[in-house]
């Protein structure tokens, strides 16, 4: 067993790699909103997946109980993560596997590269892995003279087009089949020039392209959906069979897995094998589920390695409010119901993890001050659809609000001059601290009529208020407040029992 320290670090160790945005979300989103084809592709794809999911979820009378179970299991895992990691390491190594611990993206890339070099190979096949995208493994291997070939169809499309994934489950969701046909004709070495955009023909072209790679590859790199602590077992779920080819044919298998992917026991897997396929692809069960425990002599890879990746996960775990983001099982259900994601696409988030879960996970793993990631918690309408769809009940809106607060506090502590918002909030604190203060402000209500003019609307405000009046007018305030009206109508000396209702011009 290794001597790796698995407890909380004294200071947060933040993540690197493809977790950092290079520009603020509002700027990136504004650019992506101008892409009509992107919006059409996303709208069709997300609605299709969403409708399928609703149908299969409605079949289970205990779906909410299943969600509760998934949430409880993941919460228990996070609470006992150091112990479970040690248990998993002991069981994995006892069955012939070798574990490597990586603090960040750079260390993980160096470990994988060294393992590939030990085999003498210069090519690897890959089964879809969010962790390797997170650390930028493909780009790093290319710099080291090692070619990595994606075997998942959507990942292959993105790789051939020299693009980036835009969705957790369907990386090429922003491409339609006509665009895929053009990519294949342009980038595949051998392809029928008469290739059509029929999905079956496109899939056949991809299989032909990859078949030789599957049969000749000596090294494969995979991710893992789950790791089972009580047996040291790894699990990959996928829908095309390419994962099964990568996991069984090569002589060397290198898996990269985030430390949060553990489950305490084999029996816990039963819950997630029902939650994951229904929430991700709208299927009742997953087409291909591969599980392997170490090395089996004469069967499958004989040189099995696992890189356990931190890269900011302990920093997220240290955030008491945000740590439940690590419960994510990468199903993408939150993205498929998000009105913001549907219109901007995944590239606007700038991270490997887009959509609502990316808006909380990326800032937690990199720190809210990291580059442009402090804009991600604002990439949401807080409608709550993501929370309703999440199979493990991650309260994404609550964490978004928490991170917004952290962002505001970090900016406040870094500046010396108060902002407009600071001044407004200080004034509000004074106004609402007593009735007499509020009464003084209410005496200025008639001034609102002067600002509004004859049409009785305020069309332009200075400073922060300008953002509101750019797209809407503000009705003129009433000439008197409710308190002022009440005092006027209930004069003690009048002796009259007034039965009048609140006048139109009074502010309740």
C-alpha positions in Angstrom: 0.0 0.0 0.0 1.2 3.5 -0.8 2.0 6.2 1.8 -0.1 8.8 0.1 -1.7 11.2 2.4 -5.5 11.1 1.9 -6.7 13.6 4.5 -7.6 17.3 4.0 -4.6 19.4 2.9 -3.7 22.4 5.0 -4.4 24.7 2.1 -6.7 24.0 -0.9 -4.9 22.4 -3.9 -6.8 23.7 -6.9 -7.2 22.0 -10.2 -5.7 22.8 -13.6 -6.0 21.8 -17.2 -9.2 22.2 -19.1 -11.2 23.4 -16.1 -10.4 27.1 -16.6 -12.4 29.4 -18.8 -10.4 31.8 -21.0 -13.1 34.5 -21.1 -16.1 35.4 -19.0 -19.2 33.4 -19.6 -21.3 36.5 -20.6 -18.9 37.3 -23.4 -18.7 33.7 -24.6 -22.4 33.2 -24.4 -23.2 36.4 -26.4 -21.0 35.0 -29.2 -22.5 31.6 -29.2 -26.1 33.0 -29.2 -25.4 34.3 -32.6 -24.9 30.7 -34.0 -28.4 29.8 -35.3 -27.3 26.3 -36.4 -25.9 25.6 -32.9 -29.2 26.6 -31.3 -31.2 24.5 -33.7 -29.0 21.4 -33.1 -29.0 21.8 -29.3 -32.8 22.5 -29.2 -33.6 19.3 -31.1 -31.1 17.1 -29.3 -31.9 18.2 -25.7 -35.6 18.0 -26.2 -35.3 14.5 -27.7 -33.2 13.2 -24.8 -35.4 15.0 -22.2 -38.6 13.5 -23.5 -37.1 10.0 -23.5 -35.9 10.4 -20.0 -39.4 11.5 -18.8 -41.0 8.5 -20.3 -38.7 5.9 -18.7 -38.5 7.7 -15.3 -42.3 7.7 -15.1 -42.4 3.9 -15.3 -40.8 3.6 -11.9 -43.1 4.2 -8.9 -40.1 4.5 -6.6 -38.1 6.9 -8.7 -37.9 9.5 -5.9 -36.9 6.8 -3.4 -34.2 5.8 -5.8 -32.9 9.3 -6.0 -32.9 9.6 -2.2 -30.8 6.3 -2.1 -28.3 7.6 -4.6 -27.9 10.9 -2.8 -27.5 9.1 0.6 -24.8 6.7 -0.9 -22.8 9.5 -2.4 -23.0 11.7 0.7 -21.8 8.8 2.8 -18.9 8.2 0.3 -17.8 11.9 0.5 -18.0 11.7 4.3 -15.7 8.7 4.4 -13.6 9.2 1.3 -10.1 8.8 2.9 -11.0 5.5 4.4 -12.7 4.2 1.2 -9.8 5.3 -0.9 -7.4 3.2 1.2 -9.8 0.3 1.1 -10.1 0.5 -2.6 -6.3 0.7 -3.1 -5.8 -2.4 -0.9 -8.3 -4.4 -2.9 -7.2 -3.2 -6.3 -3.5 -3.9 -5.7 -4.2 -7.3 -4.1 -5.7 -8.4 -7.4 -2.7 -7.4 -9.6 -3.5 -3.8 -10.4 -1.1 -0.9 -9.8 -2.4 2.5 -8.5 -0.7 5.8 -9.1 -1.8 9.0 -7.2 -1.9 12.3 -9.1 -2.3 15.6 -7.3 -3.0 17.6 -10.5 -3.4 17.5 -14.3 0.4 17.8 -14.9 1.3 14.9 -12.7 -1.5 12.7 -14.1 -0.3 13.4 -17.7 3.3 12.6 -16.8 2.3 9.3 -15.1 0.2 8.2 -18.1 3.0 9.2 -20.6 5.6 7.3 -18.6 3.5 4.2 -18.5 2.9 4.3 -22.3 6.6 4.8 -22.9 7.4 1.7 -20.8 5.5 -0.4 -23.4 7.4 1.0 -26.3 4.2 2.0 -28.1 3.5 5.4 -29.8 -0.3 4.9 -30.3 -3.2 4.4 -27.9 -6.9 3.9 -28.2 -9.2 5.6 -25.8 -12.7 5.0 -24.5 -14.6 8.2 -23.6 -13.2 9.8 -20.3 -14.2 13.1 -18.8 -11.1 12.9 -16.6 -8.7 12.7 -19.5 -10.4 15.6 -21.2 -10.2 17.5 -17.9 -6.4 17.1 -17.7 -5.9 17.6 -21.5 -4.3 14.2 -21.9 -4.7 14.0 -25.7 -2.9 17.3 -26.3 -0.1 16.4 -23.8 0.4 13.0 -25.5 0.6 14.6 -28.9 3.4 16.9 -27.6 5.2 13.8 -26.5 4.9 12.1 -29.9 2.1 9.7 -28.9 -1.1 9.5 -30.9 -4.4 9.0 -29.0 -7.4 7.8 -31.0 -10.9 8.4 -29.6 -13.2 5.4 -30.2 -16.5 6.8 -29.0 -18.4 8.0 -32.1 -19.2 11.5 -30.7 -15.6 11.9 -29.4 -14.2 10.8 -32.7 -16.3 13.4 -34.5 -15.0 16.1 -32.2 -11.4 14.9 -32.5 -11.5 14.7 -36.3 -12.9 18.2 -36.5 -10.2 19.6 -34.2 -13.0 20.8 -31.9 -13.9 20.5 -28.2 -16.7 18.5 -26.6 -19.8 20.6 -25.7 -21.8 18.0 -23.7 -21.0 15.5 -21.0 -22.8 12.6 -22.6 -23.0 13.6 -26.3 -19.8 15.6 -26.9 -20.8 16.3 -30.5 -24.3 17.4 -29.7 -23.6 20.7 -31.5 -23.1 18.9 -34.8 -25.9 17.7 -37.1 -25.5 14.7 -39.4 -24.7 16.8 -42.5 -21.8 18.4 -40.6 -20.6 15.0 -39.5 -20.6 13.8 -43.1 -18.5 16.8 -44.1 -16.0 16.1 -41.3 -15.7 12.4 -42.3 -15.1 13.2 -45.9 -12.5 15.8 -45.0 -10.6 14.0 -42.2 -10.9 10.3 -42.6 -7.9 8.8 -44.6 -10.1 6.2 -46.4 -13.8 6.9 -46.9 -16.3 6.4 -49.6 -16.6 9.7 -51.5 -20.3 8.9 -52.0 -20.9 8.8 -48.3 -24.4 10.1 -47.3 -25.5 11.7 -44.1 -27.7 8.6 -43.2 -26.8 7.8 -39.6 -26.3 4.1 -40.4 -23.8 4.9 -43.2 -22.0 7.4 -40.9 -21.7 4.8 -38.1 -20.4 2.2 -40.6 -17.7 4.6 -41.8 -16.6 5.2 -38.3 -16.5 1.4 -37.5 -14.3 0.8 -40.6 -12.0 3.7 -39.6 -11.6 2.3 -36.1 -11.5 -1.5 -36.7 -7.8 -1.6 -37.6 -7.0 0.5 -34.5 -8.8 -1.8 -32.2 -7.1 -4.9 -33.5 -3.6 -3.4 -33.5 -3.5 -1.3 -30.4 -1.3 -2.6 -27.5 -2.3 0.2 -25.1 -5.7 1.6 -24.1 -6.6 4.5 -21.9 -10.0 4.6 -20.2 -12.0 6.4 -17.7 -14.3 4.9 -15.1 -17.8 5.6 -14.0 -17.5 3.9 -10.6 -14.9 2.3 -8.4 -16.1 -0.3 -5.8 -14.2 0.0 -2.6 -15.1 -3.4 -1.1 -13.7 -5.3 -4.1 -11.4 -3.0 -6.0 -13.6 -3.2 -9.1 -13.8 -0.6 -11.8 -16.8 0.0 -14.0 -17.3 1.6 -17.4 -20.8 2.0 -18.9 -21.3 2.9 -22.6 -23.6 2.4 -25.4 -21.6 1.5 -28.5 -19.3 -1.4 -27.5 -16.1 0.5 -28.3 -15.4 0.6 -24.5 -15.6 -3.2 -24.4 -13.0 -3.4 -27.2 -10.7 -1.0 -25.5 -11.0 -2.7 -22.1 -10.4 -6.3 -23.3 -8.1 -6.4 -26.4 -5.0 -4.4 -25.6 -2.2 -5.8 -23.4 -1.9 -2.7 -21.3 -4.9 -0.8 -19.8 -4.4 2.6 -18.1 -7.5 4.1 -16.4 -7.8 7.6 -15.1 -10.4 8.1 -12.5 -11.3 11.0 -10.2 -11.1 10.1 -6.5 -14.8 11.0 -6.0 -16.0 8.2 -8.3 -16.0 5.6 -5.5 -18.9 3.7 -4.1 -18.6 1.8 -0.8 -19.8 -1.6 -1.9 -20.9 -3.8 -4.9 -24.5 -3.7 -3.8 -24.5 0.1 -4.1 -24.0 -0.3 -7.8 -27.6 -1.6 -8.2 -29.0 1.8 -7.4 -26.8 3.7 -9.9 -27.3 1.1 -12.7 -31.0 2.3 -12.6 -30.4 6.0 -12.1 -27.6 6.5 -14.7 -29.1 5.1 -17.9 -32.5 6.6 -17.3 -31.1 10.0 -16.5 -28.5 10.1 -19.3 -29.8 8.5 -22.4 -33.4 7.8 -21.4 -32.8 4.0 -21.5 -34.1 1.4 -19.0 -30.7 -0.3 -18.9 -27.2 0.4 -20.2 -26.3 -1.5 -23.4 -22.7 -2.2 -22.3 -21.5 -2.4 -18.7 -17.9 -3.6 -18.3 -16.5 -4.4 -14.9 -13.0 -5.6 -14.1 -11.1 -6.4 -11.0 -7.3 -6.2 -11.3 -5.6 -8.8 -13.6 -7.0 -12.2 -14.7 -4.3 -14.5 -16.0 -4.8 -15.3 -19.7 -7.8 -13.1 -20.1 -7.8 -9.4 -21.0 -5.0 -6.8 -20.3 -2.2 -8.2 -18.2 -0.7 -4.8 -17.3 -3.4 -2.9 -15.5 -2.8 0.6 -14.0 -5.1 3.1 -12.4 -4.3 6.8 -12.0 -6.3 8.3 -9.1 -6.8 12.0 -9.8 -7.3 14.8 -7.4 -6.9 18.0 -9.4 -9.0 20.2 -7.2 -11.4 17.6 -5.8 -10.1 17.9 -2.3 -10.6 21.7 -2.6 -14.3 21.1 -3.5 -14.6 18.5 -0.7 -13.4 21.2 1.7 -16.3 23.5 0.8 -19.1 22.4 3.2 -21.8 23.9 1.0 -20.4 22.9 -2.4 -19.0 19.5 -1.7 -22.2 17.7 -2.9 -21.2 18.7 -6.5 -18.7 15.8 -6.2 -21.8 13.5 -6.0 -22.3 14.0 -9.8 -22.4 10.8 -11.8 -22.0 12.6 -15.2 -25.5 11.8 -16.5 -26.0 15.3 -18.1 -29.7 15.4 -17.1 -29.2 18.9 -15.7 -27.9 20.1 -19.0 -30.7 18.8 -21.0 -33.3 20.8 -19.0 -31.3 24.0 -18.6 -32.6 26.9 -20.6 -29.3 28.7 -20.5 -27.3 25.7 -21.8 -29.9 25.0 -24.5 -29.2 28.5 -26.0 -25.5 28.9 -25.5 -24.1 25.4 -25.8 -21.2 23.9 -23.9 -18.3 25.9 -25.3 -19.5 29.1 -23.6 -18.6 27.6 -20.2 -15.0 27.2 -21.3 -14.5 24.0 -19.2 -14.6 20.3 -19.7 -17.7 20.4 -17.5 -20.4 22.6 -19.1 -24.0 23.3 -18.1 -25.4 23.7 -14.6 -23.0 21.1 -13.0 -20.0 22.8 -14.7 -21.1 26.2 -13.4 -20.5 24.9 -9.8 -18.0 22.1 -10.3 -15.4 24.1 -12.2 -15.2 27.1 -9.8 -15.1 24.7 -6.8 -12.2 22.7 -8.3 -10.2 25.8 -9.5 -11.2 28.3 -6.9 -13.6 31.1 -7.5 -10.7 33.6 -8.2 -9.3 31.4 -11.0 -9.1 33.3 -14.3 -12.7 33.8 -15.6 -14.4 31.0 -13.7 -15.9 33.5 -11.2 -18.5 34.3 -13.9 -19.8 30.7 -14.1 -22.0 30.8 -11.0 -24.0 33.5 -12.7 -24.7 31.4 -15.8 -28.1 30.3 -14.5 -31.6 31.6 -14.2 -31.9 29.7 -10.9 -35.1 28.1 -12.2 -34.4 24.9 -10.3 -35.0 22.5 -13.3 -31.5 21.1 -12.8 -32.2 20.2 -9.2 -35.5 18.4 -10.2 -33.7 16.4 -12.9 -30.6 15.4 -10.9 -30.7 11.7 -10.1 -28.6 12.2 -6.9 -30.4 15.4 -5.9 -27.5 17.9 -6.1 -29.0 21.2 -5.1 -27.3 23.1 -7.9 -29.3 26.4 -7.4 -28.3 26.5 -3.8 -24.7 26.0 -4.6 -24.8 28.6 -7.3 -26.1 31.2 -4.8 -23.4 30.1 -2.3 -20.6 30.6 -5.0 -22.0 33.9 -6.0 -21.7 35.0 -2.4 -18.1 33.7 -2.2 -17.3 35.6 -5.4 -18.8 38.9 -4.0 -16.9 38.5 -0.8 -13.6 37.8 -2.5 -13.9 40.8 -4.7 -14.9 43.0 -1.7 -11.9 42.0 0.3 -9.6 42.7 -2.7 -10.8 46.3 -3.4 -10.3 49.5 -1.3 -13.0 51.7 -2.9 -16.7 50.7 -2.3 -18.7 49.8 -5.4 -22.1 51.1 -6.3 -23.6 47.9 -4.9 -21.8 48.4 -1.6 -23.2 51.9 -1.4 -26.7 50.8 -2.3 -26.7 48.0 0.3 -25.3 50.3 3.0 -28.0 52.8 2.2 -30.6 50.0 2.4 -29.3 48.9 5.7 -29.7 52.4 7.1 -33.2 52.9 5.6 -34.6 49.6 7.0 -33.0 49.9 10.4 -35.8 52.0 11.8 -39.3 53.4 10.8 -38.1 57.0 11.1 -35.3 56.5 8.6 -37.8 54.9 6.2 -40.2 57.8 6.7 -37.5 60.3 5.7 -36.9 58.5 2.5 -40.6 58.2 1.7 -40.9 62.0 1.8 -38.9 62.0 -1.4 -41.5 59.9 -3.4 -42.9 63.0 -5.2 -39.6 63.5 -6.8 -40.2 60.3 -8.8 -42.9 62.0 -10.7 -40.5 64.7 -11.8 -38.0 62.1 -13.0 -40.7 60.1 -14.9 -42.1 63.1 -16.8 -45.4 63.3 -18.5 -45.6 59.7 -19.7 -45.2 58.5 -16.0 -42.4 56.1 -16.7 -38.7 56.2 -16.0 -36.8 55.3 -19.1 -33.2 55.7 -18.1 -31.3 55.3 -14.8 -27.6 55.9 -14.1 -25.0 53.4 -12.9 -26.2 49.9 -12.1 -29.8 50.9 -12.8 -28.9 51.4 -16.5 -28.8 47.6 -17.0 -32.5 47.4 -16.0 -33.7 50.3 -18.1 -31.9 49.1 -21.2 -34.7 46.6 -21.9 -37.7 47.9 -19.8 -39.3 51.0 -18.4 -40.0 51.6 -14.7 -43.4 52.9 -13.7 -43.3 56.2 -11.9 -43.4 55.8 -8.1 -46.6 56.8 -6.2 -46.8 60.3 -4.8 -47.3 59.0 -1.2 -46.5 55.8 0.6 -49.0 53.6 2.4 -47.8 54.8 5.7 -48.3 58.4 4.6 -51.8 57.7 3.3 -52.7 55.9 6.5 -51.6 58.8 8.7 -53.5 61.2 6.5 -56.7 59.2 6.5 -56.7 58.3 10.2 -56.1 61.7 11.9 -57.0 61.3 15.6 -58.8 64.6 15.8 -61.1 63.9 12.9 -63.3 61.5 14.9 -64.5 60.0 11.7 -64.5 56.3 11.1 -63.1 56.1 7.6 -64.1 53.1 5.4 -62.2 54.1 2.3 -60.0 51.7 0.4 -56.3 52.3 -0.5 -56.1 55.0 -3.1 -54.6 54.3 -6.5 -51.6 56.5 -5.9 -50.6 54.9 -2.6 -47.7 52.5 -2.2 -48.6 49.4 -0.1 
